[in-house]
Amino acid sequence: MIFVLFEQIRRFDHEAWNSFVLIRPLSFFLAVILVFPNIWLAFLKWKITLTSIGIYSDSALRVQSFFAGIVTGMLTPNMIGNFIGRFYYFERKHRPQIVVFTMLSNFSQFLASVTFGTIAIMILDKVLVLDSSQEVVTLLFVVLLLSYLTYFFLDNFLARFKARQTTRVFHEILKQNRSYRLKLLGLSFGRFFLFTTQFSLMLNAFGAEWNLTLIASIWQVYLITMLAPSLFLGKIGIKESISLFVLGALGLNDVSILFSSLVIWFVNSMLPALVGLAICRNQLKE
C-alpha cells in the first residue's frame, strides 16, 4: 500500500505541484474539526449497543473499549475486527453478543454507504469514469433490498432457531429493543454525511467548488472503497487510488485529491487509533 502511494506521488508532474495551494484555510480547519462529531457518533453507536445488550458499564470502560476497537479494526481487513478490542474489556458471557451486535452496527454503516453510493451512480450515470449500465444499477438495488430486509427482519429469521440458546439470546435482545437498528442506521447516515462534508470541505480548501457532481463523486468514492478488499490500516492507498480515478475525472488537482484523502484518513482513522493505543497502554499499566 505504501508502494502504491509512492508511485502515485512520483507520477505527479510539476504543474500539479505548483497548483497545489491552500486557498480556503477555514474549509481545511472545519474539515479537521469534524473528526470530533464523527468519533462521537461512532461512540454513540457503541454506547447504544452496550445498552441494548444489557451492559451498563461506567463511562471510562465504554471509552476504553471503544478506542481499543478502533485499534484492532485498523489491524484487520476492512476494519471488521473492531469487536476484538471491544470484548476484551467485558466478561466472557457477554462476548458473543458483543461480537454479533458490533457486526450489526458495522453493517448499518455498510447500508449507508451502499444507499448513497447507489444514488451517486444514478446521478452521475457512471461507475468510476465508465458509463454505467442498467445491470449495475439493478444489481445495486437488489443488494440494497436484500441488505435492508436482512437488517430489519433479522429477528424474524432468528426466531426459526430459538431452540438454540445463543440464537434465542440474540432474538430476545432484538425483540426487546425494536428501535435499536433504526437508531444505528440513523447514526450511520449521520456519519456518512460527516464523511461527505469533511472530504468536500478539504477539496474546497484547495480550490474545488461545491456542486452536486462533486458530492455524488465523493459518495461513489466511498462506495467503491468500501467494496474494495484491504489488509489493514483503514484502506490507506486504496481509497487514495479510487479518489484520484473518480475525482480526477472532474478536473481537480491530483495532489490536492491525494493530500485531502490522506488527511481525512489520518484524522478519522489513524489519530483515533493512536489515542486508542495510548489508552490501552495506560490500562495495561494499571
Secondary structure, DSSP 8 states (H G I E B T S, - for coil): -HHHHHHHHHT--HHHHHT-----HHHHHHHHHTHHHHHHHHHHHHHHHHHHHT----HHHHHHHHHHHHHHHHTSGGGTTHHHHHHTTS-GGGHHHHHHHHHHHHHHHHHHHHHHHHHHHHHHTEETTEE--HHHHHHHHHHHHHHHHHHHSHHHHHGGGTTSHHHHHHHHHHHH-TTHHHHHHHHHHHHHHHHHHHHHHHHHHTT----HHHHHHHHHHHHHHHHS---SGGGTTHHHHHHHHHHHTTT--HHHHHHHHHHHHIIIIIHHHHHHHHHHHHHHH-
